[in-house]
């Protein structure tokens, strides 16, 4: 790290039902930021859903904060995977960026032997097969 980096701190709290999704998002963004934004000023983030503490640049912290707000305000409970959701709540540019981050970090987790994360992710995706998702959406819209 260089001397001109500026550090500040931020604490992130997430309700229990969102912690797993938020934890995956945090770890993926943290890995991407560490590899791509090393020379930018960093914000020290304490994510209370896990024991993780990381330094994120302001852009990545903003994206993480944006992702958490989308997660919390998702009308579908339990939340389906974003790629199978009928309502894409991310702005197009942020959606493209988060897809790039997921693609990069997912590959890195495989190369680093973190298959447990991918297994957990794919089990979560499989949990929401299309017929189940359609039924949940119908139930939500009929309320």
Residue, then its C-alpha position, 0 to 999 in steps of 0.5 A: x500500500x502506498x502512503x497517500x492512501x486515505x483510510x476511514x471506517x465504516x460498519x455494515x450491519x445486515x438483518x439475519x435473513x439477508x446475511x448469507x447473500x450479503x456475505x457472498x456479495x461482500x466477499x466477491x466485491x472485496x476480492x475484486x477490489x483488492x485485485x483491481x483497485x489497489x492504488x485507490x484510497x480505501x475505506x476500512x469496512x467491518x462487515x458484522x455478518x461475518x468476522x470479515x474486515x476489508x478495505x474497499x475503494x469508495x466505488x466498490x463500497x458504494x456498489x456494496x452499499x447499493x447491493x445491500x439496499x437492493x437486497x433489503x428492499x427485494x419484494x420476493x421472500x425468499x429472494x431469488x437469484x437476480x438472474x432469474x428475477x422478473x424485476x431487475x432492480x439494479x441500474x443497467x451499469x451497476x448490473x453490468x459491473x456486478x456481473x463482471x465482479x461475480x464472473x471474476x471473483x467466481x473464477x478466482x474462488x475456483x482457482x484458489x480452491x474455494x469450491x465451498x462458496x460455489x457449491x453453496x451458491x449453486x445449491x441456493x440457485x437450484x433451490x429456486x427452480x423456475x416453477x417454484x419462482x413463478x408460484x412465489x411471484x404469483x403469490x406476491x402479486x396476488x397480495 
